[in-house]
Amino acid sequence: MAVPTPHGVPSRPDTPPVPPELAELLRAQLAAVADQVEEEVRRQVPEYARPADGAYGRNLRAGVVQALTLFVDHIADPRDDGGAIAATYYELGRGEALEGRSLDALQSALRVGGLHAWRLMGRTAEELGLDSAAVAALGELAFRTVHEVAQAAAAGYAEAQLRSSDELERRRGRLLDLLLEDGPVALEAVQDLAHGARWPVPRTVAVVALAAAPDRREEDRPLAAAGALVDMESRPPRMLVPDPDGSGRFGRAFTLALRGRPAAIGPTVPVTEAAQSLRLATRALGLMGRGLLPRQGVVRCADHLSTLLLYGDEPLLERLRERVLAPLDTVSAGQRDRLAETLLAWLLSGSNVPDVAVRLHIHPQTVRYRLRQLEKLFGDALHDPQTRLDLILALRAESLRTPEK
């Protein structure tokens, strides 16, 4: 594995100013130097001040020995790229990421260890009477060594973080699929998947259905950061919001992400009943597209439950409408609209004529005239409680209908 070196550090000088025989002398001291470097790292880097017999201790010892070996190998043959040792530090960096630790501790250990090793080995070089140019070249090789292993560790750390992020996203996707699947969902299964997805299981959730918008995937980032499970690839795009009734952080992220995009928020339900919230949010979004609910902004299903109930079974609703409103089919289209509007207002106002007049902005005498026409069309059925309920449902559905484009 080739690792780039910093500007000004010779990577493969053709004529090394450091005597190659120095490598064998330093190699003989390697174990003793490794002991002292390890002790110094443990003293200065708290994360490494652990029992030496543990995995962390073994990794520290192996890393010190590998770095010193690479340094000595560079002296013996500056053309050696140290691929195997760089690969070791690549794996050390990956290990830090997979364990959920910061790379800072490893990088600190490299700086502390590299400086201490240089002091010890540089002292040996001076005792041998090397000239200043050779000592300077030795220092450059030491810097190059620290840089190479640090770069390798950083590359391994970044690769593991990327893989970890991808895996976390896949796990959260599986969790979302489980929560939104039809049929009963076991809380134990949710908890198991949520643990692997690093998602705290909330008591309640709500599902948001979004109007499709191409090339807007970046908007899910603030939502995911706020704890939402997001699937922008589904149709319609959807997200599951934890504890929506008390999540101020989500509200801010939600507003930022939507940027005017129409959306429907399903009712708040227990976490194992998320599919019900999705079902109503999807229905509401469809009704928004048809103009039966507000087309723009955010529609909360909790504010439109009666409309969602009416349109839960549209073929059945159409049969009800055709049956109970059949008497209105005998009048002209314009007259039908006026009579239907008056009848619904009359039923909803408790048969109070003045209230109907105020509601419709017409004269009470006009209301009475229309009611006499309705009495002729419907007869005694207008006073039957069951028929009145059926009429309210059918007339309410008809009042919401708009020509579909």
N, C-alpha and C positions, 0 to 999 in steps of 0.2 A: 504494500500500500504506500504510494508516494504522498508525502505531506509537504506543502509549500513552506519555504523558509522566509523569514522576514527580510526586508530590504537591508542590504549591507552585510548579510551573513553568508559566507562562502558555502555553497552546498557541495560542490565537488571540485575543490582546487586541484589543478594539475600537479603542482609541486608543493606539498604540504610543508609548512615551516616547523611543524611539531615532529620531533624524532619518533618514528614508528615504534622504536624499542621501548619508549615510555609506556606504551600500551600494556606490555607484559608486566612491567613493574606495578602499574596501577591496578592491573587485573589481579595481581597477587594480594593487593590490599582491599579488594572489592568487598569481601565479607565484613571486614572490620569497619570500613566506611559506611556500609549499608546499615550496620548496627547503630552507628552514631546519627546517621541521617534519619533513620526511623524514630529514634528517641527524640530528636529535635522536632520532627513533624508532630509527634504525639504531644509534645510540650506546647507547641504554638498553635495547633489547629484542634480546637475542642472536639470536633466531630470524630477525630481519630484517636482520642484519648480513651480507648476501650481496651478490654482484655485482649492480649495478643493471641490467645488461642481461639478466638472467634473468627467467623468468616471475614469480618471487616479487617481484623488484624492480619490474617493470611493474605488478603488482597493488598494491604498496605505493604507488607514485606515483599511480596512478589513484584509490586509496582516499583518499589525502590531498586530492587536488584535489576529489573529489566532496564530501567532508565540509566543506571550506572553502567550496565553492560553496553547499552547503545552508545554512551559517551566514549567508552574505551574502544569500541569497535570503530567509531569515527576516527579516532586517533590512528588505529592500526591500518584502516583503509577508508579514507574519506569518500571513496566512491560508493561505499555500502549505504543503501538507502534505509536500512533498518526496518524493512517491511514487516517482518514478523513481530518485532517489538512494538512498532506503531500499531499493529493489529491488536496487540494485547491491551494497549491503552484505549483503543477504539471500543473494545469490549468492556473495559472499566467504565468508560463514559456511558455506554448503554446500560450497564448495571445500575449506575446512579439514577438514571432516568426511570428505569423500570421499578426501582424501589421507591420512587416518588420523592427523591432527595434533590436538592439544588446542586448544580455543578460547581458552585462557589467553593465548597469545601475541598473538592479534588484539585481545583485550580490553585487554591491557597497552598495545599500540600505540595504541589509541584514547584511553586515559587520558593517556599521555605526550604524544601528539600534540595532544589537545584542550587540555591545560594550556599547552603551549608556544605553540599558536596563539593562545590567549586572551591570553597575555602580550604577544605581538607586536602583535596587533590592538588590545588594550586600551591599549597605549602610544600608538597612533595616535589613539584616541579622546580620551585625556587631552591630547595635543598640540593637538587641535582645541578644547580648552576646554569639553568637554561637562560638564554638571553631574553631581553624584554619583548622582542618580536615573537618568539616562541610562546612566551607566557600570554601575550595578547591573543595569539592565534588559538591557544588552548581555551582562553575565555570565550572567544567567539564560538568554538565548538561546543562549549558548555551551554551557551545561550541557544545555539541551534538545537541542541538535544532537548532542552526544556521546551522550546517552541514546538518541535515536532511532536513530542508526546502530548503536549497541551492541545495542539490542533487535532490530533487523532482522537483524544478524549472528547473534545467538543463536537467533532463530527459524529462519533458514536452516540453521544447524548442527544444531538439533534435528530438523528435517524430514529432513535428509540422513542423520542417524544412524538415524532410524526406518526410512527406506527401505533403508539399508544393512543394518540388522538383519533386516528382512523378506527382503531378497535373500539374505543369508547363510543364513537359515533355509531358504529355498527351495533353495539350492545344496546344503546339507547333506542336505536331503530327497532330492534327486536322487542324491547320493552314496550314501546309505543304500539307496535302491532298487537302484542298480547292484550294491552289495556283496551284497545279499540275493536277487538274481534267480537263478533256476535256470540251470544251465549254467556253463561256464567263464567266468571273469572275468579280463581282462587287467590285469596290474599297472600297465601304462602308462596305461590308461584311468582306473584308480583314482587314480593320482598326479595326472593332469591335473585331474580333478574335485576332488580333495582340496586342490589348490593354490588353486583359486578359492573353496573353502569354508573356507579357513584352518584346515584340519584336518591335523595332522601324521600321516603314514601310519605306523601301528605295525607291528611284526613279526607280532604275534598279536592275535587278538580273541576275544571270546565274546559270544554273543547271549543276552539275557535276555527271556523271555516272561512277561508279567504278567497276573494275573487282572484281568478288566475291572472298572473302578470308575468310575462316572460322576462328573463334576464334580471331578476330581482332577488337572487339567492342571498346576496349580502345582507338583506334585511333580517335574516333569521339569527344573525350573530348576537345582537343585543337581547333577543328573546331567549336564546339558549343560555346566555350568561345570566339571565334572570331566573333560570331554573325550568324554563318551558322545554317540553319535548317537541321538536319541530320536524315536520316532513313536508318540504316544499315541492317534492316530486309527485306527491299524490294528487288526485283530481277529485275534489278541489284540494288545494294546499290546506294543511291543517296543523294545529298545534294544541298541545295539552298543557294547561296552566295549573300549577299547584296552588292550592289555597287561594283562589281568585278573589274572594271577598275581603281578604286582609293583606293583599300583596301590593303595597305601594310601589315597590321596586319594579314589579311586572308592569304596572300601569304606565310608568314612565317609558320603559323599554318598548311597550306595545305601541304607544303613541309615536315614538321615534321610528319604529319599524314600518308602520302602516303608511305614513305620509299620504293620507287621503285615500288609501286603498279600501274599497268596501269590504266589510267583514261582518260575520254573524257570530255572536258568542252564545254558546249553548248554556243551559241552566247548570248551576252548581250541583254536583252529585257526589256521592261517596266514590272513592278512587276505583273500586271494583265495578262501578256502573258507568264508566266513562263512555262506553259505546252509546248509551242513551243520550248523553249530551251531544255527542257527534251527530247522531241521527237528527236531532232537532236543529242543530246548527246548520247542517247541510240542507235541511228542508227550508229553513229560513233564508239561506243564501239563494236558493232557487226561487223563492217567492220575491226576494229583492230584485232579481234579474227580470222578473215578469211585472214588476211594479205593484205587486200586491202588498209588499212592505216597502219602506223607504229605500230608494235605489242607492243612495250615497251614505257615506259615514259608517258608523258601527251600530248594528241592530242587536239588542239584547233580547234573547228569546223569552226571558222572564217577563218582559213588557208586552209580549204579543202571544201569550199562550192560547187565547181563544182563536186567533187566526190560524195558529199552527194546528190546533185541534180540528178546525173546520177543514183544513186542507191536508189532513192526515190520510184521508181516503177520498180522493177526488171523484172517482166513478160513483161512489155511494152518495157523495154530496150532490153530484149532478142529478142523480135519480130523485133525491129529496127535493131539489130545486124544481125539477120538472113536475113533480106530483103536486106539491103544495102551492106552486105559483101558476098552475095551469089556468085558473080563471083570468089571470092578467093577459093571457095570450089572445083574448078576444077583443082587445082594444088596440088602438094604434101605438106605434113605437114611442112617440113623444108622450102620449097620455099614459102609457105603461110606466115610463120612467118617473113621471110625476106622482102617480098613484103608489108605486113601490116605495118611493122616498117618503111619502106621507104616511103610509102604513107602518113602515119601520119606526119612524119617529113617534107615532102614536102608541105602538106597542112598548117602546122603550121608555116612554114618559108616563106609563100607567094610565093611558087613555085620557090624558089631560090635554084638552084642546088648546088652551092658552099657551101651555108649554110647547106644544108642537108648533104653534104660530111663531113663537120666539125663536125656536130652534131653526126653523126653515125660512125665517124672515118674510113671512106672508101674513095676510089678514086672517083672524080667526074664522071669519065667514067663509074664506076660501078653504080652510081646513074642513069645516063642516060640510061644504059642498062635496069635497073629495071623499069624505067619509061616507056620505050617502051613496056615492058611486061604488065604493068598496063594499058596502052592505049589500048592494044589489048583486055584486060579483061573487062574494064569499058567503053571504047569508049568515046563519047562526054559527058557522064554523069560527067566525072571528071571536066568539066568546067561549070557545072550548079551550081549556088550559093546554092540552097536548098540542092542539093545532096552533095555538099562539106561539108555543116554543118552537115548533117546526118552522113556522113563518119567520120568526126572528133569525133562526139559523140560516134559512134559505135567503132571506133578504139581506142579511149581513154579508153572506158570501157574494151575492150579486152586486152589492154596493162596492165591494173591493175589486170587482172585475174591471179590467181595462183592456182595450184592444192590444194583443200581443204583436210586437214588431218582428 
